[in-house]
Amino acid sequence: MSQGTKTPQAAGSAKSGAQLKKGQKVTKKYTINASQPTNDRIFDPSAFTTFLQQRIKVDGRTGNLGETISVSNLGDGRIEVVAHQEFSGRYLKYLTKKFLKKQQLRDWLRVVSTSKGVYELRFFNVVGEGEEDDDE
C-alpha cells in the first residue's frame, strides 16, 4: 500500500514542476464559431468580442489582458482567442454561456466543442427532441 501512496504524489509533484517552468512559453488558440446565429442576425460577434475583452481574468483581475491574451473578431461570426499563458477552454465556454444568458439567448443557443480548441454556437434542435418524445 505504501508504494501506491508514493506513486500519485511523485506524479503530482512532477506534473506541478513541469507547469511552473518560467522559461517555457505556452500558446493556446481557441476559436468560437458563431456563424449560424450571426447569419440569422440574433448574435452580435463584435459585442461578444468586447464582452470577452472586459471579462477575461488574468492574474485574478478583469480587464488585465495586456500582451498575454488577445481577442479578435475574424468576421463571419468567428472569434479567436490567443493566450500566451495558461488558459482554460472551459473558462471560455463559461464566459460564452454567461454572455448568452445576459443577451437572453441561452434558451435557443448552446455551446458545443467540435474539436480541441474549437467551440461552436448551435441552435437547440427543438424539432428533433419533439419527435424523440413521441416515440417513447
NUZA-73018 format. One line per 8 residues: number of its first residue (from 1); for each residue x, z, y of N, C-alpha, C. Coordinates in Angstrom, 2 decimals. Atoms other than C-alpha are relative to their C-alpha. Layout:
// NUZA-73018
NUM> X:Z:Y:X:Z:Y:X:Z:Y ~ ...
// end
This chain:
// NUZA-73018
1> 0.82:0.00:-1.18:0.00:0.00:0.00:0.86:0.00:1.25 ~ -0.84:-0.07:-1.19:2.85:0.71:2.40:0.52:-1.40:0.37 ~ -0.46:1.35:-0.29:4.02:-2.89:2.05:-1.09:-0.78:0.74 ~ 1.11:0.70:-0.67:0.58:-4.19:3.05:-0.16:0.45:1.44 ~ 0.13:-0.54:-1.36:0.62:-1.93:6.11:1.09:-0.56:0.91 ~ -1.10:0.47:-0.82:4.02:-3.12:7.30:-0.11:-1.49:0.32 ~ 0.05:1.45:-0.19:3.31:-6.83:6.92:-0.84:-0.40:1.22 ~ 0.75:0.40:-1.18:0.49:-7.11:9.51:0.65:0.46:1.31
9> -0.65:-0.47:-1.22:2.43:-5.00:12.02:1.17:-0.89:0.36 ~ -1.15:0.86:-0.26:5.51:-7.17:11.65:-0.48:-1.36:0.51 ~ 0.52:1.29:-0.45:3.44:-10.33:12.01:-0.57:0.11:1.41 ~ 0.57:-0.21:-1.33:1.65:-8.90:15.06:1.08:0.11:1.06 ~ -1.06:-0.17:-0.99:4.87:-7.92:16.80:0.74:-1.31:0.22 ~ -0.66:1.29:-0.15:6.45:-11.32:16.13:-0.88:-0.94:0.84 ~ 0.93:0.86:-0.72:3.34:-13.02:17.49:0.02:0.35:1.49 ~ 0.00:-0.40:-1.40:3.31:-10.98:20.72:1.35:-0.31:0.64
17> -1.32:0.32:-0.52:7.04:-11.53:21.13:0.11:-1.47:0.36 ~ -0.03:1.43:-0.29:6.55:-15.30:20.99:-0.81:-0.32:1.26 ~ 0.83:0.25:-1.18:3.86:-15.10:23.67:0.67:0.49:1.28 ~ -0.58:-0.59:-1.18:5.99:-13.07:26.04:1.27:-0.69:0.49 ~ -1.18:0.71:-0.45:8.88:-15.52:26.33:-0.28:-0.66:1.35 ~ 0.27:0.50:-1.34:9.17:-16.35:30.01:0.55:-1.41:0.21 ~ -0.58:1.32:-0.16:11.28:-19.49:29.64:-0.89:-1.11:-0.55 ~ 0.86:0.98:0.67:8.52:-21.19:27.66:-1.16:-0.38:0.91
25> 1.12:0.48:-0.81:6.08:-23.36:29.63:-1.12:-0.42:-0.93 ~ 1.17:0.35:0.78:2.58:-23.69:28.25:-0.88:-0.86:0.89 ~ 0.91:0.87:-0.74:0.44:-26.61:29.41:-1.18:-0.32:-0.88 ~ 1.22:0.27:0.74:-3.14:-26.83:28.26:-0.89:-0.86:0.87 ~ 0.85:0.94:-0.72:-5.52:-29.60:29.22:-1.40:0.04:-0.62 ~ 1.39:-0.05:0.45:-9.30:-29.24:28.97:-0.81:-1.02:0.77 ~ 0.88:0.98:-0.63:-11.91:-31.89:29.67:-1.44:0.40:-0.27 ~ 1.42:-0.26:0.14:-15.58:-31.25:30.31:-0.72:-1.30:0.31
33> 0.71:1.27:-0.14:-17.69:-34.35:29.76:-1.47:0.28:0.28 ~ 1.39:-0.21:-0.40:-20.95:-34.10:31.68:-0.61:-1.32:0.44 ~ 0.46:1.33:-0.43:-21.62:-37.85:31.91:-1.48:-0.21:-0.25 ~ 1.42:0.21:0.32:-25.03:-37.75:30.23:-0.92:0.66:1.03 ~ 0.86:-0.58:-1.03:-26.66:-35.20:32.61:0.29:-0.54:1.40 ~ -0.32:0.56:-1.30:-24.80:-36.75:35.57:-0.72:-1.33:0.21 ~ 0.70:1.28:-0.10:-26.28:-40.17:34.82:-1.50:0.20:0.21 ~ 1.41:-0.31:-0.21:-29.74:-38.56:34.73:-0.25:0.72:1.32
41> 0.05:-0.60:-1.34:-28.99:-37.02:38.15:-0.54:1.43:0.02 ~ 0.40:-1.41:-0.03:-29.64:-33.41:37.16:1.22:0.92:0.09 ~ -1.24:-0.78:-0.02:-25.99:-32.27:37.18:0.93:-0.58:1.06 ~ -0.91:0.42:-1.05:-23.60:-32.40:40.15:1.43:0.40:-0.36 ~ -1.35:-0.37:0.43:-19.98:-32.58:38.93:0.88:0.52:1.14 ~ -0.83:-0.48:-1.11:-18.49:-32.04:42.41:-0.30:1.47:0.30 ~ 0.36:-1.41:-0.19:-20.43:-28.76:42.79:0.59:0.86:-1.11 ~ -0.57:-0.73:1.13:-19.24:-27.71:39.33:1.51:0.16:0.17
49> -1.44:-0.07:-0.23:-15.63:-28.52:40.27:0.32:1.10:1.02 ~ -0.24:-1.06:-0.99:-15.82:-26.30:43.37:-0.33:1.38:-0.57 ~ 0.34:-1.26:0.66:-17.52:-23.58:41.29:1.17:0.49:-0.85 ~ -1.14:-0.39:0.84:-14.61:-23.61:38.83:1.19:0.43:0.85 ~ -1.12:-0.36:-0.86:-12.04:-23.53:41.64:-0.19:1.38:0.62 ~ 0.27:-1.30:-0.60:-13.73:-20.48:43.13:-0.03:1.12:-1.04 ~ 0.27:-1.05:0.98:-14.46:-18.60:39.88:1.08:0.23:-1.04 ~ -1.02:-0.21:1.03:-11.44:-19.09:37.59:0.93:1.12:0.46
57> -0.87:-1.14:-0.30:-9.45:-15.87:37.45:1.42:-0.27:-0.48 ~ -1.41:0.05:0.35:-5.66:-15.92:37.49:0.59:1.36:0.36 ~ -0.56:-1.34:-0.17:-3.94:-12.54:37.05:-1.05:0.99:0.52 ~ 1.05:-0.94:-0.34:-7.28:-10.76:37.46:-0.65:-0.22:1.35 ~ 0.57:0.26:-1.32:-8.17:-12.34:40.82:-0.61:-1.39:0.04 ~ 0.64:1.32:-0.13:-10.63:-15.15:41.55:0.58:-0.71:1.22 ~ -0.50:0.80:-1.12:-9.61:-18.00:43.84:1.51:0.04:0.13 ~ -1.46:-0.16:-0.02:-5.95:-17.49:42.91:0.65:-1.08:-0.87
65> -0.47:1.05:0.91:-5.32:-20.87:41.23:1.45:-0.37:0.27 ~ -1.37:0.36:-0.34:-2.15:-21.86:43.08:0.44:-1.26:-0.72 ~ -0.58:1.16:0.70:0.09:-24.25:41.18:-0.24:0.08:-1.51 ~ 0.08:-0.20:1.45:-0.72:-22.83:37.74:-1.20:-0.71:-0.62 ~ 1.21:0.63:0.55:-4.25:-24.25:37.28:-0.54:-0.99:1.01 ~ 0.60:1.02:-0.88:-5.69:-27.46:38.69:-1.30:-0.49:-0.61 ~ 1.32:0.48:0.40:-9.32:-28.54:38.52:-0.26:-1.29:0.76 ~ 0.22:1.28:-0.67:-10.09:-32.19:39.21:-1.21:-0.70:-0.58
73> 1.17:0.79:0.38:-13.15:-34.43:39.11:0.49:-1.41:-0.30 ~ -0.50:1.31:0.41:-12.29:-37.58:37.16:-0.99:-1.12:0.29 ~ 1.03:1.00:-0.23:-15.50:-39.36:38.13:-0.79:-0.23:-1.28 ~ 0.89:0.28:1.12:-18.34:-40.46:35.85:-0.39:1.29:-0.74 ~ 0.44:-1.25:0.59:-19.22:-36.80:35.26:1.02:0.70:-0.86 ~ -1.04:-0.63:0.80:-15.89:-35.78:33.75:0.86:0.89:0.90 ~ -0.81:-0.97:-0.74:-13.98:-32.71:34.93:1.18:0.38:-0.88 ~ -1.21:-0.33:0.75:-10.40:-31.94:33.92:0.61:1.27:0.56
81> -0.68:-1.25:-0.38:-8.75:-28.51:33.97:1.35:0.00:-0.70 ~ -1.36:-0.04:0.54:-4.98:-28.42:33.52:0.60:1.36:0.37 ~ -0.57:-1.34:-0.20:-3.40:-24.98:33.07:1.44:0.01:-0.46 ~ -1.42:-0.14:0.34:0.34:-24.32:33.12:0.34:1.43:-0.39 ~ -0.18:-1.35:0.53:-0.14:-20.83:31.71:-1.04:0.20:-1.09 ~ 1.00:-0.27:1.03:-2.22:-19.18:29.00:-1.39:-0.07:0.61 ~ 1.36:0.19:-0.49:-5.83:-20.25:29.48:-0.88:-0.27:-1.21 ~ 0.87:0.08:1.16:-8.74:-19.95:27.09:-1.10:-1.03:0.21
89> 1.11:0.94:-0.04:-11.20:-22.71:26.32:-1.33:0.72:-0.04 ~ 1.23:-0.81:0.04:-13.80:-20.04:25.59:-0.35:0.49:1.41 ~ 0.24:-0.43:-1.37:-13.40:-18.82:29.18:-0.61:-1.14:0.82 ~ 0.54:1.18:-0.68:-14.06:-22.35:30.43:-1.45:-0.24:-0.43 ~ 1.36:0.15:0.50:-17.16:-22.54:28.22:-0.90:1.07:0.62 ~ 0.75:-1.09:-0.62:-18.31:-19.16:29.58:-0.34:-0.34:1.45 ~ 0.26:0.36:-1.40:-17.94:-20.36:33.18:-0.97:-1.15:0.12 ~ 0.94:1.12:-0.01:-19.79:-23.58:32.37:-1.42:0.50:-0.24
97> 1.33:-0.58:0.25:-22.70:-21.60:30.92:-0.50:0.77:1.20 ~ 0.37:-0.76:-1.18:-22.68:-19.37:33.98:-0.48:-0.93:1.11 ~ 0.41:0.98:-1.01:-22.90:-22.41:36.28:-1.36:-0.59:-0.35 ~ 1.28:0.56:0.42:-25.74:-23.89:34.23:-1.13:0.99:0.24 ~ 1.00:-1.02:-0.22:-27.63:-20.61:34.44:-0.33:0.13:1.49 ~ 0.18:-0.10:-1.45:-27.10:-20.45:38.20:-0.81:-1.18:0.54 ~ 0.72:1.19:-0.43:-28.43:-24.01:38.59:-1.34:-0.17:-0.72 ~ 1.22:0.00:0.80:-31.34:-23.23:36.23:-0.07:-1.22:-0.92
105> -0.09:1.13:0.94:-30.19:-25.92:33.78:0.28:0.48:-1.42 ~ -0.38:-0.55:1.31:-29.38:-23.59:30.87:-1.08:-0.25:-1.05 ~ 1.07:0.25:0.96:-32.79:-24.26:29.27:0.02:-1.42:-0.54 ~ 0.00:1.40:0.42:-32.08:-28.01:29.00:1.35:-0.48:-0.49 ~ -1.34:0.46:0.36:-28.31:-28.29:28.57:0.72:1.05:-0.82 ~ -0.86:-0.90:0.77:-25.84:-26.81:26.11:1.42:-0.52:0.05 ~ -1.43:0.35:-0.05:-22.05:-26.80:25.94:0.49:-0.08:-1.44 ~ -0.44:0.24:1.36:-20.61:-28.30:22.76:1.46:-0.43:0.02
113> -1.39:0.41:0.13:-16.96:-28.56:21.77:0.06:-1.17:-0.98 ~ -0.04:1.18:0.86:-16.50:-32.09:20.44:1.34:-0.12:-0.72 ~ -1.31:-0.04:0.63:-12.77:-31.76:19.73:0.82:1.06:0.73 ~ -0.82:-1.05:-0.60:-9.89:-29.49:20.66:0.26:-0.33:1.48 ~ -0.23:0.18:-1.42:-9.83:-29.10:24.42:-1.03:-0.88:0.70 ~ 1.03:0.85:-0.59:-12.92:-31.28:24.99:-1.36:0.65:-0.20 ~ 1.35:-0.56:0.02:-16.31:-29.85:25.88:-0.95:-1.03:0.58 ~ 0.99:0.97:-0.45:-19.46:-31.87:26.36:-1.31:0.71:0.30
121> 1.32:-0.53:-0.33:-22.74:-31.04:28.07:-1.03:-0.94:-0.61 ~ 1.02:0.79:0.69:-25.63:-32.23:25.93:-1.37:0.60:0.25 ~ 1.37:-0.48:-0.09:-29.37:-32.01:26.18:-0.39:0.61:-1.33 ~ 0.56:-0.52:1.23:-31.19:-29.86:23.67:-0.87:-1.07:-0.62 ~ 0.78:1.02:0.71:-32.75:-32.10:21.05:-1.37:0.60:-0.34 ~ 1.32:-0.63:0.16:-36.35:-30.92:21.50:-0.84:-0.76:-1.00 ~ 0.80:0.81:0.91:-37.91:-33.81:19.57:0.41:0.27:-1.44 ~ -0.48:-0.24:1.35:-35.72:-33.21:16.51:-0.38:1.37:-0.51
129> 0.36:-1.35:0.42:-36.45:-29.49:16.46:-1.47:0.09:-0.38 ~ 1.44:-0.02:0.29:-40.22:-30.08:16.51:-0.29:-0.62:-1.35 ~ 0.21:0.66:1.29:-40.00:-32.42:13.52:0.44:0.91:-1.14 ~ -0.49:-0.88:1.04:-38.00:-29.88:11.53:-0.99:1.13:-0.26 ~ 0.98:-1.07:0.17:-40.60:-27.18:12.13:-1.23:-0.49:-0.78 ~ 1.16:0.55:0.71:-43.36:-29.48:10.82:0.26:-0.10:-1.50 ~ -0.33:0.16:1.42:-41.52:-30.00:7.52:-0.10:1.33:-0.75 ~ -0.04:-1.31:0.67:-41.30:-26.26:6.78:-1.33:0.57:-0.22
// end
